[in-house]
Amino acid sequence: MKTPSVKIVSLLFAAAICFASCSVSKSNQRKSLADKIEKRDRKPKPKPQKPVAQKPQKPTYQGKLMSYCEGWIGTPYRSGGETKQGVDCSGFVSNVYKDVYGISLPRRSQDMEKACQTTKSLQTMREGDLVFFNNVPGGSTNHVGIFIDKETFIHASTSKGVTISRFDEKYWSERFRCGGKYPGKK
């Protein structure tokens, strides 16, 4: 019997090493892939979250005043009107005060202002206080609404009917005269 030549033995040896290393490499790849899947499927522990300062939410109007006023929103404007078929600013405010607070107001916005303890600061006002405007530069009060909060008021607008407007709207900010607390309103 002939002894295998060194060439053949070294070739077989190299093939065996290559085969063994390929098997180990594939086995490591499989294990590595299994580890990755296992890690992926593991639920990470939730990290404690830092408290985040939340922005203050816009107020929701749920009081008696706004519940009553919601039934008026969208009522068309009508000069001298006092009903839901048509209402002007002082007619709307008079209805609200009579039905919500049990207070009879004068019919004209100028007379309402005269009867109030007035202030220029929106910061000191409370929901339900009156707000007065001058739609004619240099003139006296000729529009009235009801203060909701330091940003908004409700009134009967000639263009939109009963609506909620913002004090920071250019039109209203330029015409704001004062706010007023009516005697007898808590």
C-alpha positions in Angstrom: 0.0 0.0 0.0 1.2 3.3 -0.9 1.4 6.0 1.7 -0.6 9.0 0.9 1.5 11.8 -0.4 2.1 14.8 1.7 0.2 16.9 -0.8 -3.0 14.9 -0.5 -2.7 14.8 3.3 -2.2 18.5 3.6 -5.1 19.1 1.2 -7.4 16.9 3.3 -6.2 18.5 6.4 -6.9 22.0 5.0 -10.4 20.9 3.9 -11.2 19.5 7.3 -10.1 22.7 9.0 -12.1 24.8 6.5 -15.2 22.6 7.0 -14.8 22.8 10.8 -14.4 26.6 10.8 -17.3 27.0 8.5 -19.5 25.0 10.8 -18.4 27.0 13.8 -18.9 30.3 11.9 -22.4 29.3 10.8 -23.2 28.2 14.4 -21.9 31.5 15.7 -24.0 33.3 13.1 -27.1 31.3 14.1 -26.4 32.0 17.8 -25.8 35.6 17.1 -29.0 35.9 15.1 -31.0 34.1 17.8 -29.5 36.5 20.4 -30.6 39.5 18.2 -34.1 38.1 17.9 -34.3 37.4 21.7 -33.0 40.9 22.5 -35.5 42.4 20.0 -38.4 40.5 21.6 -37.4 41.4 25.1 -39.4 44.3 26.4 -37.1 47.0 27.6 -37.6 48.3 31.1 -39.3 51.6 31.0 -37.0 54.5 31.8 -38.3 56.8 34.4 -39.6 59.9 32.7 -38.9 63.3 33.9 -42.0 65.3 34.8 -42.9 67.6 31.9 -44.4 70.9 32.7 -47.8 70.9 31.0 -49.2 74.0 29.3 -52.3 75.3 31.1 -55.3 74.1 29.2 -57.8 76.6 27.8 -60.6 76.9 30.2 -63.9 75.1 29.5 -66.9 77.2 30.2 -69.3 75.0 32.2 -70.8 77.5 34.6 -74.3 78.8 34.7 -73.4 81.9 32.7 -71.9 80.0 29.8 -74.5 77.3 29.8 -77.1 80.0 29.4 -75.1 81.9 26.8 -74.6 78.8 24.6 -78.2 79.0 23.7 -77.7 82.5 22.3 -74.6 81.9 20.3 -75.3 82.5 16.6 -78.4 84.6 17.3 -78.4 87.3 14.6 -77.9 91.0 15.4 -80.9 93.3 15.2 -80.8 96.9 16.4 -83.2 97.2 19.4 -83.7 93.4 19.4 -84.1 91.5 22.7 -85.1 88.0 21.6 -83.4 85.0 20.0 -84.9 86.1 16.7 -82.6 89.1 16.8 -80.7 91.0 19.5 -78.4 93.9 19.9 -75.5 94.1 22.4 -77.4 95.7 25.3 -80.5 93.6 24.7 -78.3 90.5 24.9 -76.5 91.6 28.1 -79.8 92.6 29.7 -81.3 89.2 29.0 -78.3 87.4 30.5 -78.2 89.5 33.6 -82.0 89.1 34.2 -82.0 85.3 33.6 -78.6 84.3 35.1 -78.2 86.9 38.0 -81.8 88.1 38.5 -80.6 91.7 37.9 -82.4 94.2 35.7 -80.0 96.4 33.8 -80.6 99.8 32.1 -81.3 99.2 28.4 -78.5 101.4 26.9 -74.8 100.5 27.2 -73.8 104.0 28.3 -76.3 103.8 31.2 -74.9 100.3 32.1 -71.4 101.8 32.3 -72.5 104.7 34.4 -74.0 102.3 37.0 -70.9 100.2 37.2 -67.7 100.4 39.3 -65.3 100.5 36.3 -61.7 99.4 35.8 -59.2 99.4 32.9 -57.5 96.2 34.1 -58.7 92.9 32.7 -56.7 91.2 35.5 -59.1 92.3 38.2 -62.3 91.3 36.4 -64.4 88.2 37.0 -66.6 86.1 34.8 -69.9 87.9 34.2 -68.5 91.4 34.6 -69.4 93.9 31.9 -67.0 95.1 29.2 -67.5 98.4 27.4 -66.2 99.5 24.0 -66.2 102.7 21.9 -66.7 101.9 18.3 -66.4 105.6 17.3 -63.0 107.2 18.1 -63.5 110.0 20.6 -67.1 109.0 21.4 -68.7 107.5 24.4 -69.5 103.9 25.1 -71.6 102.4 22.4 -71.0 98.6 22.8 -71.2 96.2 25.7 -70.3 92.6 26.3 -69.8 90.1 29.1 -66.3 89.2 30.4 -65.6 85.5 30.2 -61.9 85.5 31.1 -58.9 87.7 30.6 -58.8 86.7 26.9 -62.4 86.5 25.8 -65.8 88.1 26.1 -69.3 87.3 24.7 -71.4 89.9 23.0 -73.8 90.6 20.1 -71.7 91.6 17.2 -73.3 93.5 14.3 -71.5 91.2 11.8 -71.6 87.8 13.5 -74.5 88.0 15.9 -73.9 86.6 19.4 -70.4 85.4 19.5 -67.3 85.0 21.6 -64.4 87.4 20.7 -60.9 87.9 22.0 -59.6 91.1 23.7 -56.4 90.8 21.7 -58.1 91.1 18.3 -56.9 94.4 16.8 -60.5 95.7 16.4 -61.5 95.1 20.0 -58.2 96.0 21.6 -58.3 99.4 19.9 -61.8 100.1 21.1 -61.8 98.7 24.7 -62.8 101.4 27.2 -63.2 99.6 30.5 -64.7 96.8 32.4 -67.3 97.1 35.1 -68.8 95.4 38.1 -72.5 95.9 38.3 -73.9 96.6 41.8 -75.6 93.5 43.2 -73.7 91.0 41.0 -71.7 88.6 43.2 
